[in-house]
Amino acid sequence: MPAKKAATKKTPAKRAAKRPAAKKTAARVAPATEAHATMRGTRQSPYKMRLVIDQIRGKDVNEALALLTFSKKHAAKQISKTLKSAVANAEQAARSTNAALDVDALYVKRAVINEGPKLKRFMPAAQGRATPIQKRTSHVEIVVAERSGR
């Protein structure tokens, strides 16, 4: 039978030395000329939403809103709401910090569609079977920033 090791108490200093150092992360601070908006759980597939968002990425906000207004796609309405919200957030941030903001100088810096949770449903099929259906959802994330050099 092997001999049992005697239990030794470790001091808090020894425990802290053994643990890896915690990573120091700075809080994410967006510049005053940048604002973002997110819409979560939009009931449309990410594939269809990405077709629309690819058209506005990098464009001026006014041009992007005009494109979305006259688009026939259902996703354009959802993306338009998020873009307007991002612009309003930029105006609010500028107002709270007493900074000057030219809304006409804003552009879509980052526009991303991420996949949300899927609603899982079943549809009746022949001979008493059921076939699964996945109703996909999307998360829309838009960041607007002020163009420098205007």
N, CA, C and O atoms as a GROMACS GRO file, in nm:
protein
  600
    1MET      N    1   0.083  -0.117   0.000
    1MET     CA    2   0.000   0.000   0.000
    1MET      C    3   0.088   0.125   0.000
    1MET      O    4   0.176   0.138   0.085
    2PRO      N    5   0.066   0.217  -0.096
    2PRO     CA    6   0.151   0.336  -0.100
    2PRO      C    7   0.122   0.428   0.018
    2PRO      O    8   0.010   0.434   0.068
    3ALA      N    9   0.224   0.496   0.059
    3ALA     CA   10   0.211   0.588   0.173
    3ALA      C   11   0.133   0.711   0.129
    3ALA      O   12   0.152   0.762   0.018
    4LYS      N   13   0.044   0.760   0.218
    4LYS     CA   14  -0.034   0.879   0.187
    4LYS      C   15   0.051   1.003   0.209
    4LYS      O   16   0.129   1.012   0.304
    5LYS      N   17   0.033   1.100   0.118
    5LYS     CA   18   0.104   1.226   0.134
    5LYS      C   19   0.034   1.309   0.240
    5LYS      O   20  -0.088   1.307   0.252
    6ALA      N   21   0.113   1.379   0.316
    6ALA     CA   22   0.056   1.466   0.418
    6ALA      C   23  -0.003   1.588   0.350
    6ALA      O   24   0.060   1.648   0.262
    7ALA      N   25  -0.123   1.625   0.391
    7ALA     CA   26  -0.188   1.742   0.331
    7ALA      C   27  -0.120   1.867   0.381
    7ALA      O   28  -0.108   1.892   0.501
    8THR      N   29  -0.076   1.946   0.284
    8THR     CA   30  -0.010   2.073   0.321
    8THR      C   31  -0.100   2.187   0.280
    8THR      O   32  -0.159   2.188   0.172
    9LYS      N   33  -0.111   2.284   0.371
    9LYS     CA   34  -0.193   2.400   0.341
    9LYS      C   35  -0.112   2.499   0.260
    9LYS      O   36   0.004   2.526   0.290
   10LYS      N   37  -0.176   2.552   0.157
   10LYS     CA   38  -0.110   2.652   0.075
   10LYS      C   39  -0.158   2.789   0.119
   10LYS      O   40  -0.277   2.810   0.144
   11THR      N   41  -0.066   2.878   0.128
   11THR     CA   42  -0.103   3.014   0.166
   11THR      C   43  -0.165   3.085   0.046
   11THR      O   44  -0.141   3.046  -0.068
   12PRO      N   45  -0.245   3.187   0.071
   12PRO     CA   46  -0.307   3.260  -0.041
   12PRO      C   47  -0.206   3.316  -0.140
   12PRO      O   48  -0.234   3.325  -0.259
   13ALA      N   49  -0.087   3.353  -0.092
   13ALA     CA   50   0.016   3.406  -0.182
   13ALA      C   51   0.064   3.298  -0.277
   13ALA      O   52   0.087   3.324  -0.395
   14LYS      N   53   0.078   3.174  -0.227
   14LYS     CA   54   0.122   3.064  -0.312
   14LYS      C   55   0.014   3.028  -0.413
   14LYS      O   56   0.045   2.997  -0.528
   15ARG      N   57  -0.114   3.034  -0.371
   15ARG     CA   58  -0.223   3.006  -0.463
   15ARG      C   59  -0.227   3.108  -0.575
   15ARG      O   60  -0.246   3.073  -0.692
   16ALA      N   61  -0.209   3.234  -0.540
   16ALA     CA   62  -0.213   3.342  -0.640
   16ALA      C   63  -0.096   3.329  -0.736
   16ALA      O   64  -0.109   3.359  -0.854
   17ALA      N   65   0.019   3.286  -0.685
   17ALA     CA   66   0.137   3.272  -0.770
   17ALA      C   67   0.119   3.156  -0.868
   17ALA      O   68   0.173   3.160  -0.979
   18LYS      N   69   0.044   3.056  -0.828
   18LYS     CA   70   0.025   2.940  -0.913
   18LYS      C   71  -0.073   2.968  -1.028
   18LYS      O   72  -0.059   2.913  -1.137
   19ARG      N   73  -0.173   3.056  -1.001
   19ARG     CA   74  -0.273   3.090  -1.104
   19ARG      C   75  -0.211   3.176  -1.213
   19ARG      O   76  -0.124   3.258  -1.185
   20PRO      N   77  -0.257   3.157  -1.337
   20PRO     CA   78  -0.207   3.246  -1.443
   20PRO      C   79  -0.259   3.388  -1.420
   20PRO      O   80  -0.368   3.408  -1.366
   21ALA      N   81  -0.181   3.482  -1.462
   21ALA     CA   82  -0.219   3.622  -1.444
   21ALA      C   83  -0.344   3.653  -1.526
   21ALA      O   84  -0.355   3.611  -1.641
   22ALA      N   85  -0.434   3.724  -1.467
   22ALA     CA   86  -0.558   3.760  -1.538
   22ALA      C   87  -0.526   3.860  -1.648
   22ALA      O   88  -0.446   3.952  -1.631
   23LYS      N   89  -0.590   3.839  -1.762
   23LYS     CA   90  -0.567   3.931  -1.874
   23LYS      C   91  -0.637   4.062  -1.845
   23LYS      O   92  -0.754   4.065  -1.804
   24LYS      N   93  -0.566   4.169  -1.865
   24LYS     CA   94  -0.626   4.300  -1.846
   24LYS      C   95  -0.684   4.345  -1.978
   24LYS      O   96  -0.614   4.356  -2.079
   25THR      N   97  -0.813   4.371  -1.977
   25THR     CA   98  -0.878   4.416  -2.099
   25THR      C   99  -0.937   4.553  -2.075
   25THR      O  100  -1.004   4.576  -1.974
   26ALA      N  101  -0.912   4.640  -2.166
   26ALA     CA  102  -0.970   4.774  -2.156
   26ALA      C  103  -1.114   4.768  -2.202
   26ALA      O  104  -1.150   4.690  -2.290
   27ALA      N  105  -1.196   4.850  -2.142
   27ALA     CA  106  -1.336   4.856  -2.184
   27ALA      C  107  -1.341   4.907  -2.327
   27ALA      O  108  -1.265   4.997  -2.365
   28ARG      N  109  -1.432   4.850  -2.405
   28ARG     CA  110  -1.442   4.889  -2.545
   28ARG      C  111  -1.503   5.028  -2.553
   28ARG      O  112  -1.621   5.048  -2.524
   29VAL      N  113  -1.422   5.122  -2.592
   29VAL     CA  114  -1.468   5.259  -2.602
   29VAL      C  115  -1.466   5.298  -2.748
   29VAL      O  116  -1.361   5.299  -2.813
   30ALA      N  117  -1.582   5.329  -2.800
   30ALA     CA  118  -1.592   5.371  -2.939
   30ALA      C  119  -1.558   5.520  -2.947
   30ALA      O  120  -1.594   5.597  -2.858
   31PRO      N  121  -1.490   5.560  -3.054
   31PRO     CA  122  -1.462   5.702  -3.070
   31PRO      C  123  -1.593   5.780  -3.080
   31PRO      O  124  -1.698   5.724  -3.111
   32ALA      N  125  -1.586   5.909  -3.054
   32ALA     CA  126  -1.706   5.992  -3.055
   32ALA      C  127  -1.771   5.997  -3.193
   32ALA      O  128  -1.889   6.028  -3.205
   33THR      N  129  -1.693   5.966  -3.297
   33THR     CA  130  -1.746   5.975  -3.433
   33THR      C  131  -1.799   5.841  -3.482
   33THR      O  132  -1.822   5.823  -3.601
   34GLU      N  133  -1.818   5.746  -3.391
   34GLU     CA  134  -1.861   5.612  -3.429
   34GLU      C  135  -1.977   5.568  -3.341
   34GLU      O  136  -1.978   5.594  -3.220
   35ALA      N  137  -2.075   5.502  -3.401
   35ALA     CA  138  -2.189   5.451  -3.324
   35ALA      C  139  -2.236   5.321  -3.387
   35ALA      O  140  -2.217   5.299  -3.506
   36HIS      N  141  -2.297   5.236  -3.306
   36HIS     CA  142  -2.346   5.109  -3.360
   36HIS      C  143  -2.488   5.080  -3.313
   36HIS      O  144  -2.535   5.134  -3.213
   37ALA      N  145  -2.553   4.992  -3.387
   37ALA     CA  146  -2.688   4.947  -3.352
   37ALA      C  147  -2.698   4.799  -3.389
   37ALA      O  148  -2.639   4.754  -3.487
   38THR      N  149  -2.774   4.726  -3.310
   38THR     CA  150  -2.792   4.583  -3.332
   38THR      C  151  -2.940   4.548  -3.324
   38THR      O  152  -3.011   4.593  -3.234
   39MET      N  153  -2.985   4.468  -3.419
   39MET     CA  154  -3.121   4.414  -3.414
   39MET      C  155  -3.106   4.262  -3.406
   39MET      O  156  -3.046   4.199  -3.493
   40ARG      N  157  -3.161   4.206  -3.299
   40ARG     CA  158  -3.146   4.063  -3.278
   40ARG      C  159  -3.276   3.990  -3.307
   40ARG      O  160  -3.385   4.042  -3.282
   41GLY      N  161  -3.264   3.869  -3.359
   41GLY     CA  162  -3.379   3.782  -3.377
   41GLY      C  163  -3.470   3.819  -3.492
   41GLY      O  164  -3.590   3.793  -3.485
   42THR      N  165  -3.417   3.879  -3.596
   42THR     CA  166  -3.498   3.913  -3.713
   42THR      C  167  -3.540   3.783  -3.781
   42THR      O  168  -3.457   3.696  -3.806
   43ARG      N  169  -3.669   3.771  -3.812
   43ARG     CA  170  -3.721   3.646  -3.866
   43ARG      C  171  -3.700   3.635  -4.017
   43ARG      O  172  -3.796   3.631  -4.094
   44GLN      N  173  -3.575   3.630  -4.057
   44GLN     CA  174  -3.541   3.602  -4.196
   44GLN      C  175  -3.404   3.536  -4.198
   44GLN      O  176  -3.321   3.561  -4.111
   45SER      N  177  -3.381   3.452  -4.298
   45SER     CA  178  -3.256   3.377  -4.299
   45SER      C  179  -3.138   3.469  -4.325
   45SER      O  180  -3.149   3.567  -4.399
   46PRO      N  181  -3.023   3.437  -4.264
   46PRO     CA  182  -2.904   3.520  -4.281
   46PRO      C  183  -2.860   3.528  -4.427
   46PRO      O  184  -2.808   3.631  -4.470
   47TYR      N  185  -2.881   3.423  -4.504
   47TYR     CA  186  -2.840   3.422  -4.645
   47TYR      C  187  -2.911   3.532  -4.722
   47TYR      O  188  -2.849   3.606  -4.798
   48LYS      N  189  -3.043   3.545  -4.701
   48LYS     CA  190  -3.122   3.646  -4.771
   48LYS      C  191  -3.087   3.786  -4.722
   48LYS      O  192  -3.087   3.881  -4.801
   49MET      N  193  -3.058   3.799  -4.593
   49MET     CA  194  -3.022   3.930  -4.538
   49MET      C  195  -2.887   3.976  -4.589
   49MET      O  196  -2.867   4.095  -4.615
   50ARG      N  197  -2.793   3.883  -4.605
   50ARG     CA  198  -2.658   3.920  -4.652
   50ARG      C  199  -2.659   3.972  -4.794
   50ARG      O  200  -2.575   4.054  -4.831
   51LEU      N  201  -2.754   3.926  -4.876
   51LEU     CA  202  -2.765   3.976  -5.014
   51LEU      C  203  -2.790   4.126  -5.015
   51LEU      O  204  -2.739   4.197  -5.102
   52VAL      N  205  -2.866   4.175  -4.919
   52VAL     CA  206  -2.899   4.317  -4.913
   52VAL      C  207  -2.788   4.396  -4.844
   52VAL      O  208  -2.752   4.504  -4.890
   53ILE      N  209  -2.734   4.343  -4.736
   53ILE     CA  210  -2.636   4.420  -4.658
   53ILE      C  211  -2.505   4.437  -4.734
   53ILE      O  212  -2.432   4.533  -4.710
   54ASP      N  213  -2.475   4.345  -4.825
   54ASP     CA  214  -2.354   4.358  -4.906
   54ASP      C  215  -2.361   4.481  -4.997
   54ASP      O  216  -2.258   4.536  -5.036
   55GLN      N  217  -2.482   4.524  -5.031
   55GLN     CA  218  -2.498   4.640  -5.119
   55GLN      C  219  -2.468   4.772  -5.050
   55GLN      O  220  -2.430   4.868  -5.117
   56ILE      N  221  -2.485   4.780  -4.917
   56ILE     CA  222  -2.469   4.908  -4.849
   56ILE      C  223  -2.337   4.923  -4.774
   56ILE      O  224  -2.304   5.032  -4.729
   57ARG      N  225  -2.262   4.816  -4.760
   57ARG     CA  226  -2.138   4.821  -4.683
   57ARG      C  227  -2.040   4.921  -4.746
   57ARG      O  228  -2.008   4.911  -4.865
   58GLY      N  229  -1.993   5.017  -4.666
   58GLY     CA  230  -1.896   5.115  -4.713
   58GLY      C  231  -1.956   5.239  -4.779
   58GLY      O  232  -1.884   5.332  -4.813
   59LYS      N  233  -2.087   5.241  -4.796
   59LYS     CA  234  -2.152   5.354  -4.862
   59LYS      C  235  -2.188   5.463  -4.761
   59LYS      O  236  -2.192   5.438  -4.640
   60ASP      N  237  -2.213   5.585  -4.811
   60ASP     CA  238  -2.262   5.693  -4.726
   60ASP      C  239  -2.400   5.655  -4.674
   60ASP      O  240  -2.473   5.580  -4.738
   61VAL      N  241  -2.435   5.706  -4.556
   61VAL     CA  242  -2.561   5.671  -4.493
   61VAL      C  243  -2.680   5.712  -4.580
   61VAL      O  244  -2.776   5.636  -4.594
   62ASN      N  245  -2.675   5.833  -4.638
   62ASN     CA  246  -2.786   5.879  -4.722
   62ASN      C  247  -2.805   5.790  -4.844
   62ASN      O  248  -2.918   5.758  -4.882
   63GLU      N  249  -2.694   5.752  -4.906
   63GLU     CA  250  -2.698   5.664  -5.024
   63GLU      C  251  -2.751   5.526  -4.986
   63GLU      O  252  -2.831   5.466  -5.059
   64ALA      N  253  -2.707   5.475  -4.870
   64ALA     CA  254  -2.751   5.343  -4.823
   64ALA      C  255  -2.901   5.343  -4.792
   64ALA      O  256  -2.971   5.248  -4.827
   65LEU      N  257  -2.949   5.450  -4.728
   65LEU     CA  258  -3.092   5.457  -4.697
   65LEU      C  259  -3.176   5.465  -4.824
   65LEU      O  260  -3.284   5.408  -4.832
   66ALA      N  261  -3.126   5.537  -4.924
   66ALA     CA  262  -3.198   5.547  -5.052
   66ALA      C  263  -3.204   5.410  -5.120
   66ALA      O  264  -3.307   5.371  -5.175
   67LEU      N  265  -3.093   5.337  -5.115
   67LEU     CA  266  -3.088   5.203  -5.174
   67LEU      C  267  -3.188   5.110  -5.104
   67LEU      O  268  -3.260   5.034  -5.170
   68LEU      N  269  -3.192   5.117  -4.972
   68LEU     CA  270  -3.280   5.029  -4.896
   68LEU      C  271  -3.427   5.066  -4.914
   68LEU      O  272  -3.513   4.979  -4.914
   69THR      N  273  -3.454   5.194  -4.930
   69THR     CA  274  -3.592   5.239  -4.947
   69THR      C  275  -3.655   5.181  -5.072
   69THR      O  276  -3.772   5.143  -5.072
   70PHE      N  277  -3.578   5.175  -5.181
   70PHE     CA  278  -3.633   5.131  -5.308
   70PHE      C  279  -3.603   4.985  -5.341
   70PHE      O  280  -3.628   4.939  -5.452
   71SER      N  281  -3.549   4.911  -5.244
   71SER     CA  282  -3.524   4.769  -5.264
   71SER      C  283  -3.653   4.690  -5.245
   71SER      O  284  -3.735   4.724  -5.159
   72LYS      N  285  -3.673   4.586  -5.325
   72LYS     CA  286  -3.793   4.503  -5.315
   72LYS      C  287  -3.782   4.396  -5.207
   72LYS      O  288  -3.881   4.333  -5.170
   73LYS      N  289  -3.662   4.374  -5.156
   73LYS     CA  290  -3.639   4.266  -5.059
   73LYS      C  291  -3.698   4.301  -4.922
   73LYS      O  292  -3.694   4.417  -4.880
   74HIS      N  293  -3.752   4.201  -4.855
   74HIS     CA  294  -3.807   4.219  -4.721
   74HIS      C  295  -3.698   4.256  -4.621
   74HIS      O  296  -3.723   4.330  -4.526
   75ALA      N  297  -3.577   4.205  -4.643
   75ALA     CA  298  -3.465   4.231  -4.552
   75ALA      C  299  -3.429   4.379  -4.550
   75ALA      O  300  -3.377   4.428  -4.450
   76ALA      N  301  -3.456   4.451  -4.658
   76ALA     CA  302  -3.420   4.592  -4.668
   76ALA      C  303  -3.490   4.675  -4.560
   76ALA      O  304  -3.432   4.770  -4.507
   77LYS      N  305  -3.613   4.639  -4.527
   77LYS     CA  306  -3.689   4.713  -4.426
   77LYS      C  307  -3.624   4.696  -4.288
   77LYS      O  308  -3.610   4.793  -4.214
   78GLN      N  309  -3.584   4.573  -4.255
   78GLN     CA  310  -3.521   4.546  -4.126
   78GLN      C  311  -3.385   4.615  -4.114
   78GLN      O  312  -3.352   4.671  -4.010
   79ILE      N  313  -3.308   4.609  -4.222
   79ILE     CA  314  -3.175   4.670  -4.222
   79ILE      C  315  -3.187   4.822  -4.216
   79ILE      O  316  -3.106   4.888  -4.151
   80SER      N  317  -3.288   4.877  -4.282
   80SER     CA  318  -3.311   5.021  -4.279
   80SER      C  319  -3.340   5.069  -4.138
   80SER      O  320  -3.291   5.174  -4.096
   81LYS      N  321  -3.421   4.993  -4.064
   81LYS     CA  322  -3.452   5.028  -3.925
   81LYS      C  323  -3.324   5.033  -3.841
   81LYS      O  324  -3.305   5.125  -3.761
   82THR      N  325  -3.238   4.934  -3.860
   82THR     CA  326  -3.115   4.926  -3.782
   82THR      C  327  -3.021   5.040  -3.819
   82THR      O  328  -2.955   5.097  -3.732
   83LEU      N  329  -3.014   5.073  -3.947
   83LEU     CA  330  -2.927   5.182  -3.992
   83LEU      C  331  -2.974   5.317  -3.935
   83LEU      O  332  -2.893   5.398  -3.891
   84LYS      N  333  -3.105   5.339  -3.937
   84LYS     CA  334  -3.160   5.463  -3.879
   84LYS      C  335  -3.130   5.470  -3.729
   84LYS      O  336  -3.102   5.578  -3.676
   85SER      N  337  -3.137   5.357  -3.663
   85SER     CA  338  -3.106   5.352  -3.520
   85SER      C  339  -2.959   5.385  -3.494
   85SER      O  340  -2.928   5.456  -3.398
   86ALA      N  341  -2.870   5.334  -3.578
   86ALA     CA  342  -2.727   5.363  -3.563
   86ALA      C  343  -2.700   5.513  -3.582
   86ALA      O  344  -2.619   5.571  -3.509
   87VAL      N  345  -2.767   5.574  -3.678
   87VAL     CA  346  -2.751   5.718  -3.702
   87VAL      C  347  -2.802   5.797  -3.581
   87VAL      O  348  -2.738   5.893  -3.538
   88ALA      N  349  -2.917   5.756  -3.528
   88ALA     CA  350  -2.972   5.823  -3.409
   88ALA      C  351  -2.878   5.806  -3.289
   88ALA      O  352  -2.863   5.898  -3.209
   89ASN      N  353  -2.816   5.689  -3.277
   89ASN     CA  354  -2.720   5.666  -3.168
   89ASN      C  355  -2.599   5.757  -3.183
   89ASN      O  356  -2.545   5.806  -3.083
   90ALA      N  357  -2.554   5.778  -3.307
   90ALA     CA  358  -2.441   5.867  -3.331
   90ALA      C  359  -2.478   6.011  -3.293
   90ALA      O  360  -2.398   6.081  -3.231
   91GLU      N  361  -2.598   6.053  -3.331
   91GLU     CA  362  -2.643   6.188  -3.295
   91GLU      C  363  -2.652   6.205  -3.144
   91GLU      O  364  -2.612   6.308  -3.090
   92GLN      N  365  -2.705   6.104  -3.076
   92GLN     CA  366  -2.720   6.109  -2.931
   92GLN      C  367  -2.584   6.114  -2.862
   92GLN      O  368  -2.565   6.190  -2.767
   93ALA      N  369  -2.490   6.034  -2.910
   93ALA     CA  370  -2.355   6.034  -2.851
   93ALA      C  371  -2.287   6.168  -2.870
   93ALA      O  372  -2.220   6.218  -2.780
   94ALA      N  373  -2.305   6.228  -2.988
   94ALA     CA  374  -2.245   6.360  -3.014
   94ALA      C  375  -2.310   6.466  -2.926
   94ALA      O  376  -2.242   6.555  -2.875
   95ARG      N  377  -2.442   6.457  -2.908
   95ARG     CA  378  -2.513   6.555  -2.825
   95ARG      C  379  -2.470   6.544  -2.680
   95ARG      O  380  -2.455   6.646  -2.612
   96SER      N  381  -2.450   6.423  -2.631
   96SER     CA  382  -2.413   6.405  -2.490
   96SER      C  383  -2.270   6.448  -2.461
   96SER      O  384  -2.238   6.487  -2.349
   97THR      N  385  -2.182   6.441  -2.562
   97THR     CA  386  -2.042   6.483  -2.541
   97THR      C  387  -2.016   6.624  -2.593
   97THR      O  388  -1.902   6.671  -2.591
   98ASN      N  389  -2.121   6.692  -2.638
   98ASN     CA  390  -2.109   6.828  -2.692
   98ASN      C  391  -2.014   6.834  -2.811
   98ASN      O  392  -1.945   6.933  -2.830
   99ALA      N  393  -2.012   6.730  -2.891
   99ALA     CA  394  -1.926   6.726  -3.009
   99ALA      C  395  -2.008   6.760  -3.132
   99ALA      O  396  -2.129   6.740  -3.136
  100ALA      N  397  -1.938   6.812  -3.232
  100ALA     CA  398  -2.006   6.845  -3.358
  100ALA      C  399  -2.014   6.719  -3.443
  100ALA      O  400  -1.917   6.644  -3.453
  101LEU      N  401  -2.131   6.696  -3.503
  101LEU     CA  402  -2.148   6.579  -3.588
  101LEU      C  403  -2.222   6.619  -3.714
  101LEU      O  404  -2.331   6.678  -3.708
  102ASP      N  405  -2.164   6.587  -3.828
  102ASP     CA  406  -2.230   6.611  -3.956
  102ASP      C  407  -2.289   6.478  -4.000
  102ASP      O  408  -2.216   6.385  -4.037
  103VAL      N  409  -2.421   6.468  -3.997
  103VAL     CA  410  -2.489   6.342  -4.031
  103VAL      C  411  -2.464   6.304  -4.176
  103VAL      O  412  -2.460   6.186  -4.210
  104ASP      N  413  -2.446   6.404  -4.262
  104ASP     CA  414  -2.420   6.377  -4.404
  104ASP      C  415  -2.282   6.316  -4.426
  104ASP      O  416  -2.256   6.259  -4.532
  105ALA      N  417  -2.193   6.330  -4.327
  105ALA     CA  418  -2.057   6.274  -4.341
  105ALA      C  419  -2.048   6.131  -4.287
  105ALA      O  420  -1.941   6.070  -4.294
  106LEU      N  421  -2.157   6.078  -4.235
  106LEU     CA  422  -2.155   5.941  -4.182
  106LEU      C  423  -2.156   5.839  -4.296
  106LEU      O  424  -2.218   5.861  -4.400
  107TYR      N  425  -2.087   5.728  -4.274
  107TYR     CA  426  -2.088   5.617  -4.368
  107TYR      C  427  -2.099   5.486  -4.293
  107TYR      O  428  -2.075   5.480  -4.172
  108VAL      N  429  -2.135   5.380  -4.364
  108VAL     CA  430  -2.151   5.248  -4.303
  108VAL      C  431  -2.011   5.185  -4.293
  108VAL      O  432  -1.956   5.137  -4.392
  109LYS      N  433  -1.956   5.188  -4.173
  109LYS     CA  434  -1.820   5.138  -4.153
  109LYS      C  435  -1.818   4.985  -4.147
  109LYS      O  436  -1.729   4.921  -4.204
  110ARG      N  437  -1.916   4.928  -4.078
  110ARG     CA  438  -1.921   4.783  -4.061
  110ARG      C  439  -2.066   4.740  -4.064
  110ARG      O  440  -2.150   4.797  -3.994
  111ALA      N  441  -2.095   4.640  -4.144
  111ALA     CA  442  -2.231   4.587  -4.152
  111ALA      C  443  -2.222   4.435  -4.160
  111ALA      O  444  -2.166   4.380  -4.254
  112VAL      N  445  -2.277   4.368  -4.059
  112VAL     CA  446  -2.262   4.223  -4.047
  112VAL      C  447  -2.398   4.160  -4.018
  112VAL      O  448  -2.479   4.215  -3.944
  113ILE      N  449  -2.421   4.046  -4.078
  113ILE     CA  450  -2.538   3.964  -4.046
  113ILE      C  451  -2.487   3.835  -3.984
  113ILE      O  452  -2.413   3.760  -4.047
  114ASN      N  453  -2.528   3.810  -3.861
  114ASN     CA  454  -2.492   3.686  -3.793
  114ASN      C  455  -2.615   3.598  -3.781
  114ASN      O  456  -2.729   3.646  -3.785
  115GLU      N  457  -2.591   3.469  -3.765
  115GLU     CA  458  -2.702   3.375  -3.754
  115GLU      C  459  -2.756   3.375  -3.611
  115GLU      O  460  -2.679   3.370  -3.515
  116GLY      N  461  -2.887   3.381  -3.599
  116GLY     CA  462  -2.952   3.376  -3.468
  116GLY      C  463  -2.999   3.234  -3.440
  116GLY      O  464  -2.967   3.142  -3.514
  117PRO      N  465  -3.074   3.217  -3.333
  117PRO     CA  466  -3.125   3.083  -3.301
  117PRO      C  467  -3.229   3.038  -3.403
  117PRO      O  468  -3.305   3.120  -3.456
  118LYS      N  469  -3.232   2.909  -3.430
  118LYS     CA  470  -3.328   2.855  -3.527
  118LYS      C  471  -3.453   2.809  -3.453
  118LYS      O  472  -3.445   2.747  -3.347
  119LEU      N  473  -3.568   2.840  -3.511
  119LEU     CA  474  -3.693   2.787  -3.458
  119LEU      C  475  -3.714   2.651  -3.522
  119LEU      O  476  -3.722   2.641  -3.645
  120LYS      N  477  -3.724   2.548  -3.443
  120LYS     CA  478  -3.735   2.412  -3.498
  120LYS      C  479  -3.880   2.368  -3.494
  120LYS      O  480  -3.943   2.364  -3.389
  121ARG      N  481  -3.932   2.336  -3.610
  121ARG     CA  482  -4.072   2.295  -3.625
  121ARG      C  483  -4.079   2.166  -3.705
  121ARG      O  484  -3.980   2.123  -3.764
  122PHE      N  485  -4.198   2.103  -3.707
  122PHE     CA  486  -4.218   1.983  -3.785
  122PHE      C  487  -4.340   1.999  -3.874
  122PHE      O  488  -4.439   2.061  -3.836
  123MET      N  489  -4.330   1.942  -3.995
  123MET     CA  490  -4.441   1.946  -4.090
  123MET      C  491  -4.488   1.803  -4.115
  123MET      O  492  -4.406   1.713  -4.133
  124PRO      N  493  -4.617   1.782  -4.117
  124PRO     CA  494  -4.667   1.646  -4.145
  124PRO      C  495  -4.627   1.601  -4.285
  124PRO      O  496  -4.630   1.679  -4.380
  125ALA      N  497  -4.590   1.476  -4.296
  125ALA     CA  498  -4.550   1.420  -4.425
  125ALA      C  499  -4.632   1.293  -4.449
  125ALA      O  500  -4.715   1.253  -4.367
  126ALA      N  501  -4.607   1.231  -4.562
  126ALA     CA  502  -4.684   1.112  -4.601
  126ALA      C  503  -4.660   0.996  -4.504
  126ALA      O  504  -4.554   0.986  -4.443
  127GLN      N  505  -4.759   0.912  -4.492
  127GLN     CA  506  -4.754   0.788  -4.415
  127GLN      C  507  -4.724   0.811  -4.267
  127GLN      O  508  -4.653   0.733  -4.204
  128GLY      N  509  -4.779   0.918  -4.213
  128GLY     CA  510  -4.766   0.943  -4.069
  128GLY      C  511  -4.630   0.995  -4.025
  128GLY      O  512  -4.603   1.004  -3.906
  129ARG      N  513  -4.547   1.030  -4.119
  129ARG     CA  514  -4.414   1.080  -4.082
  129ARG      C  515  -4.420   1.230  -4.056
  129ARG      O  516  -4.521   1.296  -4.082
  130ALA      N  517  -4.310   1.283  -4.004
  130ALA     CA  518  -4.296   1.428  -3.984
  130ALA      C  519  -4.159   1.469  -4.035
  130ALA      O  520  -4.060   1.404  -4.006
  131THR      N  521  -4.155   1.578  -4.110
  131THR     CA  522  -4.026   1.627  -4.160
  131THR      C  523  -3.990   1.754  -4.084
  131THR      O  524  -4.075   1.840  -4.062
  132PRO      N  525  -3.863   1.766  -4.044
  132PRO     CA  526  -3.822   1.884  -3.967
  132PRO      C  527  -3.810   2.009  -4.056
  132PRO      O  528  -3.774   2.001  -4.173
  133ILE      N  529  -3.842   2.122  -3.998
  133ILE     CA  530  -3.827   2.252  -4.065
  133ILE      C  531  -3.750   2.343  -3.971
  133ILE      O  532  -3.779   2.348  -3.851
  134GLN      N  533  -3.652   2.414  -4.025
  134GLN     CA  534  -3.578   2.510  -3.945
  134GLN      C  535  -3.612   2.650  -3.993
  134GLN      O  536  -3.586   2.685  -4.108
  135LYS      N  537  -3.670   2.729  -3.905
  135LYS     CA  538  -3.701   2.868  -3.939
  135LYS      C  539  -3.586   2.951  -3.885
  135LYS      O  540  -3.570   2.967  -3.764
  136ARG      N  541  -3.506   3.003  -3.977
  136ARG     CA  542  -3.383   3.071  -3.937
  136ARG      C  543  -3.407   3.216  -3.898
  136ARG      O  544  -3.497   3.282  -3.950
  137THR      N  545  -3.324   3.265  -3.805
  137THR     CA  546  -3.330   3.404  -3.764
  137THR      C  547  -3.192   3.466  -3.781
  137THR      O  548  -3.092   3.396  -3.795
  138SER      N  549  -3.187   3.600  -3.778
  138SER     CA  550  -3.063   3.673  -3.802
  138SER      C  551  -3.043   3.782  -3.698
  138SER      O  552  -3.138   3.832  -3.638
  139HIS      N  553  -2.917   3.816  -3.676
  139HIS     CA  554  -2.880   3.932  -3.596
  139HIS      C  555  -2.815   4.032  -3.692
  139HIS      O  556  -2.720   3.998  -3.762
  140VAL      N  557  -2.865   4.155  -3.695
  140VAL     CA  558  -2.811   4.260  -3.781
  140VAL      C  559  -2.727   4.353  -3.695
  140VAL      O  560  -2.775   4.402  -3.592
  141GLU      N  561  -2.602   4.377  -3.735
  141GLU     CA  562  -2.515   4.468  -3.661
  141GLU      C  563  -2.457   4.571  -3.758
  141GLU      O  564  -2.393   4.534  -3.856
  142ILE      N  565  -2.479   4.698  -3.731
  142ILE     CA  566  -2.431   4.805  -3.818
  142ILE      C  567  -2.353   4.907  -3.735
  142ILE      O  568  -2.399   4.950  -3.629
  143VAL      N  569  -2.236   4.945  -3.785
  143VAL     CA  570  -2.154   5.049  -3.723
  143VAL      C  571  -2.140   5.162  -3.824
  143VAL      O  572  -2.098   5.139  -3.938
  144VAL      N  573  -2.173   5.284  -3.782
  144VAL     CA  574  -2.156   5.401  -3.868
  144VAL      C  575  -2.046   5.488  -3.808
  144VAL      O  576  -2.031   5.496  -3.686
  145ALA      N  577  -1.972   5.554  -3.894
  145ALA     CA  578  -1.865   5.642  -3.849
  145ALA      C  579  -1.861   5.765  -3.939
  145ALA      O  580  -1.913   5.765  -4.050
  146GLU      N  581  -1.797   5.869  -3.887
  146GLU     CA  582  -1.785   5.992  -3.964
  146GLU      C  583  -1.661   5.984  -4.051
  146GLU      O  584  -1.553   5.948  -4.004
  147ARG      N  585  -1.677   6.016  -4.178
  147ARG     CA  586  -1.564   6.014  -4.271
  147ARG      C  587  -1.469   6.127  -4.236
  147ARG      O  588  -1.511   6.242  -4.218
  148SER      N  589  -1.342   6.095  -4.228
  148SER     CA  590  -1.243   6.200  -4.202
  148SER      C  591  -1.203   6.265  -4.334
  148SER      O  592  -1.204   6.200  -4.439
  149GLY      N  593  -1.168   6.390  -4.329
  149GLY     CA  594  -1.123   6.459  -4.450
  149GLY      C  595  -1.235   6.524  -4.529
  149GLY      O  596  -1.218   6.556  -4.646
  150ARG      N  597  -1.350   6.543  -4.465
  150ARG     CA  598  -1.462   6.611  -4.535
  150ARG      C  599  -1.474   6.751  -4.492
  150ARG      O  600  -1.562   6.823  -4.541
   0.00000   0.00000   0.00000
